[in-house]
């Protein structure tokens, strides 16, 4: 599994709509609004490195209101968590 972290600058007046459109892209697992110089951070999780280009360059960058992106590829994970298990506690 390839994980890419995408730093996004976007039109602030439409941030919620832009974030929702990005979150709907296959391969995007999470989108966070953040403080600081960036507006959004998206986590992309795909099977092959070529899929990163398909998600980021072909789809995410073309969402209306995305001003610029910077993509970082993760090459080693030092901690793992299972969000599905965490959210299912008590069900």
NUPADO-521609 format. One line per field, with one value per atom (N, C-alpha, C): residue number from 1; x, y, z; residue in three letters; atom name. Coordinates in nm, 3 decimals. Example, Ala and Ser with C-alpha at 12.3 -4.5 7.8 and 13.67 -1.06 7.14 Angstrom:
<atoms>
num: (1:1:1:2:2:2)
px: (1.319:1.230:1.320:1.285:1.367:1.290)
py: (-0.569:-0.450:-0.330:-0.225:-0.106:0.003)
pz: (0.780:0.780:0.780:0.708:0.714:0.787)
residuo: (Ala:Ala:Ala:Ser:Ser:Ser)
atomo: (N:CA:C:N:CA:C)
</atoms>
This chain:
<atoms>
num: (1:1:1:2:2:2:3:3:3:4:4:4:5:5:5:6:6:6:7:7:7:8:8:8:9:9:9:10:10:10:11:11:11:12:12:12:13:13:13:14:14:14:15:15:15:16:16:16:17:17:17:18:18:18:19:19:19:20:20:20:21:21:21:22:22:22:23:23:23:24:24:24:25:25:25:26:26:26:27:27:27:28:28:28:29:29:29:30:30:30:31:31:31:32:32:32:33:33:33:34:34:34:35:35:35:36:36:36:37:37:37:38:38:38:39:39:39:40:40:40:41:41:41:42:42:42:43:43:43:44:44:44:45:45:45:46:46:46:47:47:47:48:48:48:49:49:49:50:50:50:51:51:51:52:52:52:53:53:53:54:54:54:55:55:55:56:56:56:57:57:57:58:58:58:59:59:59:60:60:60:61:61:61:62:62:62:63:63:63:64:64:64:65:65:65:66:66:66:67:67:67:68:68:68:69:69:69:70:70:70:71:71:71:72:72:72:73:73:73:74:74:74:75:75:75:76:76:76:77:77:77:78:78:78:79:79:79:80:80:80:81:81:81:82:82:82:83:83:83:84:84:84:85:85:85:86:86:86:87:87:87:88:88:88:89:89:89:90:90:90:91:91:91)
px: (0.085:0.000:0.089:0.061:0.132:0.049:0.114:0.048:0.112:0.029:0.076:0.003:0.077:0.019:0.019:-0.099:-0.111:-0.147:-0.057:-0.080:-0.150:-0.261:-0.347:-0.372:-0.350:-0.396:-0.519:-0.624:-0.752:-0.819:-0.922:-1.000:-1.070:-1.035:-1.084:-1.235:-1.292:-1.437:-1.519:-1.455:-1.526:-1.465:-1.397:-1.318:-1.398:-1.514:-1.593:-1.635:-1.680:-1.721:-1.602:-1.489:-1.368:-1.324:-1.324:-1.285:-1.377:-1.506:-1.601:-1.579:-1.551:-1.524:-1.398:-1.296:-1.171:-1.196:-1.272:-1.300:-1.376:-1.449:-1.526:-1.441:-1.315:-1.229:-1.182:-1.197:-1.147:-0.996:-0.952:-0.811:-0.781:-0.869:-0.852:-0.921:-0.843:-0.901:-0.948:-0.880:-0.918:-0.883:-0.956:-0.924:-0.939:-0.838:-0.839:-0.827:-0.905:-0.877:-0.774:-0.677:-0.566:-0.535:-0.463:-0.419:-0.284:-0.246:-0.114:-0.122:-0.014:-0.004:-0.089:-0.123:-0.204:-0.351:-0.437:-0.580:-0.633:-0.584:-0.630:-0.512:-0.527:-0.432:-0.515:-0.478:-0.547:-0.453:-0.506:-0.432:-0.479:-0.384:-0.414:-0.353:-0.434:-0.385:-0.425:-0.322:-0.345:-0.250:-0.274:-0.194:-0.062:-0.058:0.063:0.099:0.227:0.275:0.208:0.180:0.112:-0.027:-0.087:-0.220:-0.217:-0.103:-0.090:-0.110:-0.045:-0.060:-0.204:-0.268:-0.407:-0.498:-0.473:-0.557:-0.522:-0.393:-0.353:-0.354:-0.276:-0.261:-0.387:-0.450:-0.563:-0.697:-0.709:-0.841:-0.836:-0.754:-0.752:-0.713:-0.608:-0.562:-0.665:-0.760:-0.859:-0.989:-0.995:-1.113:-1.114:-1.227:-1.240:-1.219:-1.127:-1.098:-0.966:-0.907:-0.774:-0.674:-0.595:-0.500:-0.365:-0.317:-0.190:-0.183:-0.096:-0.075:0.073:0.108:0.242:0.222:0.282:0.260:0.387:0.371:0.479:0.444:0.538:0.516:0.578:0.499:0.549:0.619:0.737:0.808:0.826:0.797:0.805:0.706:0.631:0.537:0.596:0.592:0.643:0.533:0.409:0.297:0.182:0.099:-0.017:-0.137:-0.250:-0.374:-0.486:-0.589:-0.703:-0.823:-0.853:-0.962:-1.096:-1.118:-1.245:-1.268:-1.164:-1.178:-1.200:-1.130:-1.144:-1.286:-1.347:-1.482:-1.590:-1.556:-1.658:-1.664:-1.584:-1.586:-1.723:-1.781:-1.910:-2.028:-2.003:-2.115:-2.155)
py: (-0.118:0.000:0.124:0.217:0.344:0.450:0.526:0.638:0.767:0.860:0.993:1.095:1.195:1.305:1.426:1.483:1.593:1.720:1.819:1.950:2.036:2.098:2.167:2.311:2.401:2.539:2.554:2.612:2.619:2.753:2.781:2.903:2.890:2.976:2.966:2.984:3.065:3.090:2.967:2.866:2.746:2.620:2.634:2.526:2.398:2.409:2.291:2.215:2.287:2.224:2.156:2.221:2.166:2.041:2.047:1.932:1.813:1.837:1.729:1.666:1.747:1.694:1.609:1.654:1.577:1.445:1.451:1.331:1.225:1.267:1.175:1.106:1.145:1.085:0.948:0.847:0.713:0.720:0.663:0.666:0.767:0.862:0.959:0.900:0.876:0.814:0.916:1.029:1.133:1.270:1.371:1.511:1.589:1.667:1.747:1.895:1.980:2.123:2.149:2.234:2.254:2.403:2.433:2.570:2.591:2.716:2.747:2.788:2.765:2.809:2.725:2.604:2.516:2.531:2.487:2.488:2.348:2.250:2.112:2.017:1.901:1.791:1.668:1.601:1.479:1.361:1.251:1.125:1.040:0.999:0.915:0.779:0.675:0.539:0.456:0.411:0.337:0.218:0.128:0.006:0.025:0.112:0.129:0.275:0.301:0.440:0.515:0.446:0.512:0.560:0.493:0.534:0.668:0.703:0.835:0.944:0.928:1.026:1.033:0.917:0.915:0.991:0.974:1.041:1.190:1.220:1.359:1.443:1.402:1.485:1.485:1.370:1.359:1.400:1.394:1.422:1.532:1.517:1.612:1.753:1.761:1.892:1.961:1.886:1.942:1.982:1.963:2.007:2.160:2.215:2.361:2.423:2.516:2.583:2.540:2.430:2.391:2.483:2.554:2.651:2.584:2.504:2.434:2.316:2.220:2.104:2.073:2.004:1.948:1.808:1.709:1.570:1.509:1.444:1.372:1.224:1.139:0.995:0.939:0.865:0.800:0.671:0.646:0.523:0.428:0.471:0.382:0.430:0.337:0.370:0.321:0.406:0.371:0.337:0.364:0.324:0.290:0.197:0.161:0.161:0.199:0.198:0.155:0.101:0.055:0.139:0.242:0.333:0.261:0.164:0.093:0.024:-0.044:-0.108:-0.005:0.107:0.209:0.264:0.285:0.341:0.238:0.110:0.008:-0.036:0.022:-0.014:0.017:-0.079:-0.060:-0.090:-0.126:-0.158:-0.302)
pz: (0.000:0.000:0.000:-0.089:-0.098:-0.026:0.061:0.128:0.081:0.037:-0.001:0.084:0.129:0.206:0.113:0.089:-0.006:0.070:0.062:0.122:0.017:0.056:-0.040:0.002:-0.093:-0.076:-0.163:-0.107:-0.177:-0.151:-0.229:-0.207:-0.072:0.020:0.158:0.166:0.081:0.087:0.050:-0.013:-0.056:0.005:0.116:0.172:0.200:0.260:0.293:0.168:0.067:-0.058:-0.127:-0.129:-0.191:-0.116:0.016:0.098:0.073:0.063:0.038:-0.099:-0.200:-0.334:-0.334:-0.263:-0.254:-0.181:-0.073:0.005:-0.076:-0.177:-0.260:-0.368:-0.382:-0.484:-0.436:-0.521:-0.489:-0.465:-0.353:-0.317:-0.208:-0.187:-0.079:0.044:0.150:0.269:0.372:0.379:0.475:0.418:0.462:0.430:0.560:0.592:0.715:0.681:0.747:0.742:0.851:0.822:0.914:0.931:1.036:1.059:0.992:0.980:0.925:0.778:0.706:0.568:0.472:0.512:0.428:0.465:0.375:0.403:0.432:0.355:0.369:0.359:0.421:0.404:0.369:0.260:0.218:0.229:0.278:0.283:0.167:0.085:-0.031:-0.005:-0.016:0.005:-0.117:-0.191:-0.315:-0.322:-0.415:-0.426:-0.499:-0.600:-0.681:-0.692:-0.714:-0.723:-0.837:-0.948:-1.060:-1.021:-0.924:-0.878:-0.806:-0.748:-0.683:-0.788:-0.902:-1.010:-1.058:-1.069:-1.113:-1.016:-0.887:-0.787:-0.777:-0.760:-0.734:-0.862:-0.959:-1.080:-1.167:-1.179:-1.271:-1.210:-1.078:-1.018:-0.914:-0.809:-0.699:-0.746:-0.827:-0.875:-0.965:-1.016:-1.106:-1.036:-0.905:-0.829:-0.833:-0.876:-0.884:-0.747:-0.737:-0.611:-0.549:-0.598:-0.552:-0.620:-0.541:-0.593:-0.621:-0.526:-0.545:-0.449:-0.485:-0.400:-0.391:-0.286:-0.271:-0.215:-0.280:-0.242:-0.185:-0.070:-0.005:-0.005:-0.044:-0.042:0.086:0.161:0.282:0.242:0.294:0.258:0.375:0.495:0.610:0.716:0.774:0.881:1.013:1.113:1.245:1.343:1.306:1.389:1.297:1.339:1.261:1.353:1.298:1.374:1.283:1.342:1.266:1.307:1.227:1.261:1.268:1.181:1.182:1.316:1.368:1.499:1.609:1.601:1.705:1.710:1.594:1.590:1.619:1.614:1.638:1.784:1.870:2.012:2.069:2.135:2.198:2.109:1.982:1.892:1.905)
residuo: (Unk:Unk:Unk:Unk:Unk:Unk:Unk:Unk:Unk:Unk:Unk:Unk:Unk:Unk:Unk:Unk:Unk:Unk:Unk:Unk:Unk:Unk:Unk:Unk:Unk:Unk:Unk:Unk:Unk:Unk:Unk:Unk:Unk:Unk:Unk:Unk:Unk:Unk:Unk:Unk:Unk:Unk:Unk:Unk:Unk:Unk:Unk:Unk:Unk:Unk:Unk:Unk:Unk:Unk:Unk:Unk:Unk:Unk:Unk:Unk:Unk:Unk:Unk:Unk:Unk:Unk:Unk:Unk:Unk:Unk:Unk:Unk:Unk:Unk:Unk:Unk:Unk:Unk:Unk:Unk:Unk:Unk:Unk:Unk:Unk:Unk:Unk:Unk:Unk:Unk:Unk:Unk:Unk:Unk:Unk:Unk:Unk:Unk:Unk:Unk:Unk:Unk:Unk:Unk:Unk:Unk:Unk:Unk:Unk:Unk:Unk:Unk:Unk:Unk:Unk:Unk:Unk:Unk:Unk:Unk:Unk:Unk:Unk:Unk:Unk:Unk:Unk:Unk:Unk:Unk:Unk:Unk:Unk:Unk:Unk:Unk:Unk:Unk:Unk:Unk:Unk:Unk:Unk:Unk:Unk:Unk:Unk:Unk:Unk:Unk:Unk:Unk:Unk:Unk:Unk:Unk:Unk:Unk:Unk:Unk:Unk:Unk:Unk:Unk:Unk:Unk:Unk:Unk:Unk:Unk:Unk:Unk:Unk:Unk:Unk:Unk:Unk:Unk:Unk:Unk:Unk:Unk:Unk:Unk:Unk:Unk:Unk:Unk:Unk:Unk:Unk:Unk:Unk:Unk:Unk:Unk:Unk:Unk:Unk:Unk:Unk:Unk:Unk:Unk:Unk:Unk:Unk:Unk:Unk:Unk:Unk:Unk:Unk:Unk:Unk:Unk:Unk:Unk:Unk:Unk:Unk:Unk:Unk:Unk:Unk:Unk:Unk:Unk:Unk:Unk:Unk:Unk:Unk:Unk:Unk:Unk:Unk:Unk:Unk:Unk:Unk:Unk:Unk:Unk:Unk:Unk:Unk:Unk:Unk:Unk:Unk:Unk:Unk:Unk:Unk:Unk:Unk:Unk:Unk:Unk:Unk:Unk:Unk:Unk:Unk:Unk:Unk:Unk:Unk:Unk:Unk:Unk:Unk)
atomo: (N:CA:C:N:CA:C:N:CA:C:N:CA:C:N:CA:C:N:CA:C:N:CA:C:N:CA:C:N:CA:C:N:CA:C:N:CA:C:N:CA:C:N:CA:C:N:CA:C:N:CA:C:N:CA:C:N:CA:C:N:CA:C:N:CA:C:N:CA:C:N:CA:C:N:CA:C:N:CA:C:N:CA:C:N:CA:C:N:CA:C:N:CA:C:N:CA:C:N:CA:C:N:CA:C:N:CA:C:N:CA:C:N:CA:C:N:CA:C:N:CA:C:N:CA:C:N:CA:C:N:CA:C:N:CA:C:N:CA:C:N:CA:C:N:CA:C:N:CA:C:N:CA:C:N:CA:C:N:CA:C:N:CA:C:N:CA:C:N:CA:C:N:CA:C:N:CA:C:N:CA:C:N:CA:C:N:CA:C:N:CA:C:N:CA:C:N:CA:C:N:CA:C:N:CA:C:N:CA:C:N:CA:C:N:CA:C:N:CA:C:N:CA:C:N:CA:C:N:CA:C:N:CA:C:N:CA:C:N:CA:C:N:CA:C:N:CA:C:N:CA:C:N:CA:C:N:CA:C:N:CA:C:N:CA:C:N:CA:C:N:CA:C:N:CA:C:N:CA:C:N:CA:C:N:CA:C:N:CA:C:N:CA:C:N:CA:C:N:CA:C:N:CA:C:N:CA:C:N:CA:C:N:CA:C:N:CA:C)
</atoms>
